[in-house]
Amino acid sequence: MPNIHLTEPMQKYVQAQIESGAYANLSEVVRAGIRMLMEKDGARQFYALKADLEQAAAIAEEGDFAEFDARAFEPDAFNR
């Protein structure tokens, strides 16, 4: 189990969270913080993908694209 070193303001905040009943102990507070970071990273990935898609759409709208031939790409899919 790793040791966790918190600044004094962080220690006070965690203690207040525990005393308020929001969390039972330090481990719960740390897990909640890690879950939030994981969610934030997921959101960051989502917005990066969204930006990439918007850029691709803008390029396509300018006419800079090639027609996609599904039959040439995956001919076996059409032989059923």
URBEL-V806110 format. One record per helix or strand of 2 or more residues. SS is the DSSP state (hx for helix, st for strand). FROM is the first residue (numbers start at 1). LEN is the number of residues. If there is no record, write none. Layout:
SS;FROM;LEN
SS;FROM;LEN
This chain:
hx;8;13
hx;26;36
hx;70;4
hx;75;4
